[in-house]
Amino acid sequence: MRRVAARPGIPYGDVIVSDPAPLNERMETHMTRPTHRAAACLALLVAGAVGLGAPASAQRPSASSHGLSSERLARLDGVLQGYVDRGELAGAVALVLRDGRPIYEKAVGFSDREAGRRMAANSVFRIASQTKALTSVVVLSLMEEGKIGLGDPVSRFIPEFGSTTVMVDGQTVPARRQITIRDLLTHTAGISYGTQPQVASLYERVGLGSAAGMGWYTADKDEEVCDTMERLASVPFVAQPGEAWVYGYNTDVLGCVAERASGQPLDVLIRTRITEPLGMRDTHFFLPREQRDRLVTVYSSDNGRAVRAAEGPRGQGSYVDGPRKNFAGGAGLLSTAADYARFLEMIRNGGELDGVRILAPRTVQLMTTNQVGTLHSPNGLGFGLGFETTDQYGANGMDGVGSFGWGGAYGSVYRVDPEARLTIALMINQLPNSTDIRTKFPTMVYQALVEE
């Protein structure tokens, strides 16, 4: 077994992560209010506003009634607002649930700073690699129907994957075996985003790697995702199947597999199997044009300041206008904090939410249990069939053992801690993001947890 040496750190779509630091280290309005006023506002939102089950007329729960100190949780207000006041972020939305009920929700700063449009709790964000979890659920739901097997070769659905190659010491050699569905779900297929020097030019020639934004962006392609993935099979990968944890187009390939196995496009699969049943009305691959003002502007970290990103694949992207044709299972979705929290709550509840079952409990256990040994990290972090897992306390901040999560290239991050009955989500759209907010946000949540 070997790990592919690469730049450790942020698990954006353009890198391989080898021996990664904790996710919170890899990833992280306008008028500051006194702490005592912030504390008074912390019994935020009835559950109906967030759509997590309680009627809109229900009594708002206080944070202290759910084992979190209201006073300590109020510290989050100042921390989030500080990033905006210092100009490090344009805005953010933070959401914390315990036992499925919102105990903290905060929108700070601006959705579009230049236009003066304030951030709102229902602002829509590009969630990039947070898409992977939904695509993985679709694939596993098809597994439960007998249409896909974890041990199936990918070539059963995409014949071009029948004879893949690997770049080894500057030479292209045949893969030792075929890539399987399990390899793709665990990111052990050897498939990167094609930005490594030894393969970059080859990927660029087929419209991937650096020719696709930072590697993972395909929203502007006027073709279906399976056309893109068929070309991917023609270029060499960077590790042999099963021998390394390599972050890349794995889940995009799974999106094509799901389409071929079901006979339906991926957007329909996600809508009919996940978002519609769960009431996730604001989760789409492409935003309805009449809602364009809800889409948060992308900013970039530049010498410690958030500056408006350019148009195009490395900035704003084609998520409203454009072909609206390529449904990228690895990085293509848009969503809100509340929508994504509903999805995570379904996973935390063993595949069911509000009487709607999406997956069987044992299937969810596959997703949230380490399946790769130490390939992802030798320091207490693992990877299941779609999520990073915390296998040792301290491996990822104050995550409890059994926690799982991930994040997205535009700066968003989420974590589910079943032991603490917590679901946390932070949404920002900043690429690249050089702030430490993704470290501080979960820390500020856990320091408020005073009763287990």
VMD Tcl script that draws the C-alpha trace (Angstrom):
set ca {
  {0.00 0.00 0.00}
  {1.22 3.50 -0.68}
  {-0.08 7.03 -0.48}
  {0.29 9.46 -3.33}
  {2.46 12.31 -2.18}
  {0.77 15.61 -2.81}
  {0.19 19.02 -1.37}
  {-1.57 18.34 1.95}
  {-4.20 20.75 3.09}
  {-7.38 22.02 1.55}
  {-9.19 19.09 -0.13}
  {-10.35 21.18 -3.04}
  {-11.10 19.41 -6.25}
  {-7.68 20.07 -7.70}
  {-5.51 18.14 -5.26}
  {-4.81 14.72 -3.94}
  {-4.89 14.65 -0.16}
  {-2.32 12.38 1.45}
  {-2.07 12.14 5.23}
  {-4.45 15.11 5.49}
  {-4.72 17.41 8.45}
  {-8.14 17.44 10.12}
  {-10.85 18.68 7.78}
  {-11.47 21.78 9.85}
  {-7.85 22.75 9.27}
  {-8.16 21.97 5.59}
  {-11.30 23.77 4.84}
  {-13.22 26.99 7.15}
  {-23.10 41.61 9.51}
  {-22.30 44.51 9.08}
  {-23.05 46.07 12.48}
  {-21.59 44.34 15.50}
  {-24.10 43.81 18.29}
  {-23.21 43.55 22.01}
  {-22.97 40.01 23.32}
  {-25.98 40.32 25.63}
  {-28.20 41.26 22.68}
  {-26.79 38.39 20.61}
  {-27.48 35.94 23.41}
  {-31.10 37.01 23.50}
  {-31.45 36.09 19.84}
  {-29.98 32.61 20.04}
  {-33.19 30.63 20.33}
  {-33.26 31.13 16.58}
  {-35.94 30.20 14.12}
  {-38.82 27.90 14.75}
  {-38.18 24.56 13.18}
  {-40.74 25.31 10.49}
  {-38.57 28.14 9.17}
  {-35.73 25.71 8.72}
  {-38.04 22.95 7.58}
  {-36.87 20.31 10.02}
  {-40.14 19.08 11.36}
  {-41.72 21.29 14.04}
  {-44.75 23.45 13.17}
  {-44.20 27.15 12.68}
  {-46.24 27.91 15.80}
  {-44.05 25.75 18.03}
  {-42.25 27.23 21.02}
  {-38.72 28.24 20.07}
  {-36.30 26.04 22.00}
  {-33.60 27.78 23.99}
  {-30.09 26.62 23.37}
  {-29.65 25.84 27.06}
  {-32.60 23.43 26.95}
  {-30.63 21.36 24.44}
  {-27.42 21.06 26.40}
  {-25.63 24.02 24.83}
  {-24.91 27.16 26.78}
  {-26.71 30.14 25.26}
  {-24.03 32.45 26.59}
  {-21.23 30.39 25.07}
  {-23.05 29.87 21.80}
  {-23.51 33.65 21.56}
  {-19.75 33.92 21.10}
  {-20.33 32.67 17.56}
  {-22.05 35.96 16.68}
  {-18.93 37.95 17.37}
  {-16.63 35.47 15.67}
  {-18.68 35.36 12.46}
  {-19.23 39.11 12.41}
  {-15.52 39.68 12.95}
  {-14.64 38.04 9.64}
  {-17.03 40.41 7.89}
  {-15.93 43.52 9.76}
  {-12.27 42.81 9.00}
  {-13.12 42.32 5.33}
  {-11.94 38.70 5.31}
  {-15.36 37.40 4.24}
  {-18.23 39.06 2.47}
  {-20.79 36.95 4.30}
  {-21.78 33.56 5.66}
  {-24.68 31.48 6.96}
  {-24.19 29.22 9.98}
  {-26.65 26.59 11.19}
  {-26.46 24.28 14.22}
  {-29.00 21.55 15.00}
  {-29.28 19.35 18.04}
  {-31.68 16.43 18.04}
  {-32.83 17.72 14.66}
  {-33.96 21.11 15.95}
  {-32.24 24.41 15.10}
  {-30.54 25.97 18.10}
  {-28.43 28.47 16.19}
  {-28.85 30.07 12.79}
  {-27.09 33.23 11.71}
  {-26.69 35.09 8.44}
  {-23.91 37.69 8.48}
  {-22.59 40.16 5.95}
  {-23.56 40.32 2.33}
  {-24.72 37.99 -0.39}
  {-23.48 40.63 -2.86}
  {-21.42 43.29 -1.14}
  {-21.11 45.57 -4.14}
  {-24.87 45.55 -4.74}
  {-25.57 46.02 -1.03}
  {-27.60 42.78 -0.89}
  {-27.56 41.36 2.63}
  {-26.98 37.71 3.35}
  {-30.16 35.82 4.25}
  {-30.75 32.46 5.90}
  {-32.17 31.15 2.62}
  {-29.39 32.45 0.38}
  {-28.27 29.88 -2.18}
  {-24.64 28.73 -2.26}
  {-22.50 26.75 -4.67}
  {-21.67 23.68 -2.58}
  {-19.13 22.01 -4.91}
  {-17.90 18.76 -3.30}
  {-20.82 18.63 -0.88}
  {-22.60 17.32 -3.98}
  {-20.65 14.08 -3.59}
  {-22.69 12.91 -0.62}
  {-25.98 13.20 -2.52}
  {-24.61 11.39 -5.56}
  {-23.28 8.65 -3.29}
  {-26.75 8.26 -1.75}
  {-28.28 7.93 -5.23}
  {-25.75 5.21 -6.14}
  {-26.38 3.34 -2.90}
  {-30.14 3.56 -3.39}
  {-29.62 1.89 -6.77}
  {-27.50 -0.73 -5.00}
  {-30.45 -1.39 -2.69}
  {-32.58 -2.03 -5.79}
  {-30.08 -4.52 -7.20}
  {-29.13 -2.30 -10.13}
  {-25.55 -1.64 -8.97}
  {-23.14 -3.78 -6.95}
  {-20.25 -2.37 -4.93}
  {-17.93 -4.89 -6.55}
  {-19.15 -4.18 -10.07}
  {-16.48 -2.96 -12.49}
  {-17.20 0.54 -13.71}
  {-16.87 -0.82 -17.24}
  {-20.21 -2.57 -16.80}
  {-21.77 0.87 -17.16}
  {-19.04 2.82 -18.98}
  {-17.21 0.42 -21.33}
  {-14.38 2.92 -21.85}
  {-13.23 2.10 -18.29}
  {-12.49 -1.48 -19.28}
  {-8.78 -0.82 -19.88}
  {-7.61 2.21 -17.92}
  {-3.99 3.27 -17.50}
  {-1.81 4.77 -14.76}
  {1.08 7.22 -14.98}
  {4.09 5.74 -13.16}
  {7.44 7.55 -13.17}
  {6.56 9.35 -16.38}
  {5.41 6.19 -18.15}
  {1.85 5.12 -18.91}
  {1.22 1.54 -17.78}
  {-1.95 -0.59 -17.72}
  {-3.99 -0.63 -14.53}
  {-3.46 -3.87 -12.58}
  {-7.18 -4.41 -12.29}
  {-10.46 -2.76 -13.21}
  {-11.87 0.06 -11.12}
  {-14.96 -0.88 -9.09}
  {-17.92 1.07 -7.74}
  {-16.47 0.69 -4.24}
  {-13.20 2.25 -5.43}
  {-15.10 5.31 -6.67}
  {-17.18 5.70 -3.48}
  {-14.06 5.56 -1.30}
  {-11.81 7.62 -3.61}
  {-9.37 4.76 -3.98}
  {-9.66 4.40 -7.77}
  {-6.48 6.39 -8.40}
  {-8.43 9.12 -10.23}
  {-7.35 12.71 -9.55}
  {-8.55 16.00 -10.97}
  {-5.72 15.94 -13.47}
  {-3.76 18.94 -12.25}
  {-0.59 17.07 -11.25}
  {2.36 18.01 -13.48}
  {2.86 14.48 -14.81}
  {-0.66 14.33 -16.28}
  {-1.84 17.96 -16.52}
  {-1.25 18.44 -20.24}
  {-3.04 15.19 -21.10}
  {-6.12 16.20 -19.11}
  {-6.14 19.67 -20.57}
  {-6.28 18.21 -24.09}
  {-9.58 16.47 -23.28}
  {-11.12 19.52 -21.57}
  {-10.40 18.38 -18.01}
  {-7.86 19.29 -15.34}
  {-6.85 22.92 -15.65}
  {-9.16 23.27 -18.65}
  {-12.09 22.76 -16.25}
  {-11.65 25.66 -13.83}
  {-9.63 24.25 -10.95}
  {-10.23 20.72 -12.21}
  {-13.69 19.90 -10.94}
  {-15.83 22.51 -12.74}
  {-17.97 21.27 -15.63}
  {-21.10 23.46 -15.34}
  {-20.27 25.32 -18.55}
  {-19.89 22.20 -20.72}
  {-22.45 21.82 -23.50}
  {-22.54 18.04 -23.16}
  {-23.90 15.40 -20.84}
  {-21.76 14.18 -17.98}
  {-21.30 10.71 -19.48}
  {-19.66 12.25 -22.54}
  {-17.20 13.97 -20.22}
  {-16.50 10.81 -18.24}
  {-15.94 8.72 -21.36}
  {-13.11 11.10 -22.29}
  {-11.74 10.85 -18.75}
  {-11.22 7.11 -19.27}
  {-8.78 7.89 -22.09}
  {-6.19 9.63 -19.90}
  {-3.88 8.00 -17.35}
  {-4.75 8.10 -13.66}
  {-2.18 8.72 -10.93}
  {-2.38 5.57 -8.79}
  {-3.31 1.92 -9.18}
  {-6.87 1.02 -8.13}
  {-7.12 0.30 -4.41}
  {-3.59 1.43 -3.55}
  {-4.02 5.09 -2.58}
  {-6.63 7.60 -1.48}
  {-6.83 10.06 -4.36}
  {-9.32 12.91 -4.52}
  {-10.71 13.55 -7.98}
  {-13.42 12.79 -10.51}
  {-14.54 9.61 -8.73}
  {-18.03 10.84 -7.88}
  {-18.50 12.44 -11.28}
  {-17.92 8.99 -12.74}
  {-20.50 7.66 -10.27}
  {-22.98 10.20 -11.58}
  {-22.64 8.69 -15.04}
  {-22.87 5.18 -13.60}
  {-26.13 6.14 -11.88}
  {-27.52 7.51 -15.13}
  {-26.63 4.36 -17.06}
  {-27.92 2.02 -14.34}
  {-31.26 3.81 -13.99}
  {-31.89 5.24 -17.45}
  {-32.49 8.68 -15.91}
  {-30.35 11.84 -15.80}
  {-28.65 12.61 -12.52}
  {-30.68 15.73 -11.81}
  {-33.87 13.67 -12.00}
  {-32.37 10.96 -9.78}
  {-31.36 13.42 -7.09}
  {-34.68 15.24 -7.28}
  {-36.91 12.16 -7.16}
  {-34.84 10.11 -4.70}
  {-33.63 12.79 -2.29}
  {-34.61 16.43 -2.59}
  {-38.34 16.13 -3.33}
  {-39.01 13.41 -0.74}
  {-37.10 15.41 1.90}
  {-38.64 18.77 0.97}
  {-35.30 20.26 -0.14}
  {-36.82 22.86 -2.44}
  {-33.67 24.96 -2.89}
  {-31.20 22.30 -4.02}
  {-30.54 22.27 -7.79}
  {-27.74 21.83 -10.29}
  {-28.73 25.10 -11.94}
  {-30.72 27.85 -10.26}
  {-34.10 28.78 -11.74}
  {-33.42 32.00 -13.63}
  {-36.10 33.92 -11.75}
  {-34.18 33.24 -8.51}
  {-30.80 34.53 -9.67}
  {-30.69 37.20 -6.95}
  {-30.67 34.48 -4.30}
  {-27.33 33.09 -5.52}
  {-24.45 34.28 -3.36}
  {-21.61 36.09 -5.13}
  {-18.24 34.34 -5.16}
  {-15.34 36.17 -3.51}
  {-11.63 35.30 -3.32}
  {-9.11 35.70 -0.54}
  {-6.51 38.24 -1.65}
  {-3.90 39.34 0.90}
  {-6.34 38.70 3.72}
  {-9.26 40.50 2.10}
  {-12.32 39.14 0.31}
  {-12.43 40.52 -3.23}
  {-15.10 39.84 -5.83}
  {-14.12 36.90 -8.03}
  {-14.11 37.16 -11.81}
  {-16.75 35.67 -14.05}
  {-16.08 32.24 -15.51}
  {-15.09 28.79 -14.25}
  {-12.67 30.00 -11.55}
  {-15.14 32.54 -10.22}
  {-18.88 33.03 -10.54}
  {-19.44 30.06 -12.86}
  {-22.40 29.21 -15.11}
  {-24.97 28.20 -12.51}
  {-27.82 30.35 -13.82}
  {-27.10 31.04 -17.48}
  {-25.26 28.72 -19.82}
  {-25.91 25.23 -21.25}
  {-27.49 23.83 -18.03}
  {-26.68 20.37 -19.34}
  {-23.74 18.82 -17.46}
  {-24.90 17.43 -14.10}
  {-21.65 17.01 -12.19}
  {-22.12 14.43 -9.45}
  {-18.89 15.49 -7.80}
  {-19.24 19.26 -7.60}
  {-22.28 20.66 -9.36}
  {-25.06 21.38 -6.87}
  {-26.39 24.57 -5.32}
  {-28.13 24.53 -1.95}
  {-28.98 26.38 1.26}
  {-27.84 25.69 4.80}
  {-31.34 24.54 5.79}
  {-31.73 22.22 2.80}
  {-28.38 20.59 3.33}
  {-29.10 20.19 7.03}
  {-32.24 18.21 6.18}
  {-30.16 15.88 4.05}
  {-27.63 15.43 6.85}
  {-30.37 14.80 9.38}
  {-31.67 11.99 7.18}
  {-28.22 10.42 7.30}
  {-27.90 10.98 11.06}
  {-31.27 9.28 11.56}
  {-30.15 6.16 9.73}
  {-31.60 6.98 6.32}
  {-35.02 8.33 7.32}
  {-36.49 11.74 8.14}
  {-40.06 12.71 9.01}
  {-41.38 9.32 7.97}
  {-39.57 9.33 4.62}
  {-36.98 6.60 4.19}
  {-34.22 7.19 1.65}
  {-31.73 4.45 2.60}
  {-31.64 1.45 4.91}
  {-29.80 1.91 8.23}
  {-27.11 -0.60 7.28}
  {-26.45 1.23 4.02}
  {-25.96 4.46 5.97}
  {-23.56 2.61 8.23}
  {-21.45 1.78 5.17}
  {-21.33 5.46 4.30}
  {-20.28 6.60 7.77}
  {-17.83 3.83 8.70}
  {-14.19 3.94 7.63}
  {-13.72 1.63 4.63}
  {-10.13 2.50 3.67}
  {-8.00 1.73 6.74}
  {-5.16 4.23 6.90}
  {-5.10 5.15 3.20}
  {-6.88 8.45 3.88}
  {-4.92 9.25 7.04}
  {-2.83 7.39 9.62}
  {-3.97 9.82 12.31}
  {-7.52 8.81 13.18}
  {-9.46 9.94 10.11}
  {-11.01 7.49 7.70}
  {-13.30 7.53 4.70}
  {-16.55 5.65 4.18}
  {-18.75 5.36 1.11}
  {-19.12 9.11 0.71}
  {-18.03 10.78 3.96}
  {-14.85 11.41 5.88}
  {-15.05 9.70 9.28}
  {-13.57 10.52 12.67}
  {-12.24 7.31 14.19}
  {-10.22 8.79 17.06}
  {-11.06 11.67 19.36}
  {-8.80 14.61 18.58}
  {-8.24 13.63 14.97}
  {-10.58 16.41 13.82}
  {-10.83 19.02 16.54}
  {-13.50 18.11 19.08}
  {-15.47 15.81 16.79}
  {-16.75 12.77 18.63}
  {-15.73 9.33 17.47}
  {-18.19 8.31 14.78}
  {-18.60 11.83 13.39}
  {-18.60 12.30 9.64}
  {-18.62 15.14 7.13}
  {-16.77 17.00 4.40}
  {-16.90 20.39 2.68}
  {-16.75 22.19 -0.64}
  {-14.21 24.11 -2.69}
  {-16.14 27.37 -2.31}
  {-15.50 27.25 1.44}
  {-18.53 25.48 2.89}
  {-18.12 22.81 5.56}
  {-20.37 20.45 7.47}
  {-20.08 17.89 10.21}
  {-22.47 15.42 11.84}
  {-21.70 14.13 15.33}
  {-24.12 11.31 16.17}
  {-22.69 10.90 19.68}
  {-23.40 14.56 20.48}
  {-26.59 14.55 18.35}
  {-25.24 17.58 16.50}
  {-25.43 18.63 12.85}
  {-23.48 21.75 11.90}
  {-23.20 23.54 8.57}
  {-21.31 26.65 7.51}
  {-21.96 28.14 4.10}
  {-19.64 30.60 2.40}
  {-18.74 31.17 -1.26}
  {-15.09 32.13 -1.26}
  {-12.57 30.58 -3.66}
  {-9.85 30.35 -2.63}
  {-10.57 30.83 1.07}
  {-7.52 31.59 3.19}
  {-9.41 32.34 6.41}
  {-9.50 29.98 9.37}
  {-13.29 30.13 9.75}
  {-13.67 26.44 9.01}
  {-11.47 25.66 11.98}
  {-13.10 28.14 14.31}
  {-16.74 27.47 13.47}
  {-16.96 23.88 14.79}
  {-14.72 24.78 17.72}
  {-17.10 27.54 18.75}
  {-20.01 25.11 18.55}
  {-18.32 22.43 20.64}
  {-17.13 24.86 23.31}
  {-20.81 25.67 23.90}
  {-21.73 22.01 24.41}
  {-21.92 21.69 28.21}
  {-24.32 18.75 28.58}
  {-23.87 15.61 26.54}
}
mol new
graphics top color blue
foreach p $ca { graphics top sphere $p radius 0.5 }
foreach p [lrange $ca 0 end-1] q [lrange $ca 1 end] { graphics top cylinder $p $q radius 0.2 }
display resetview
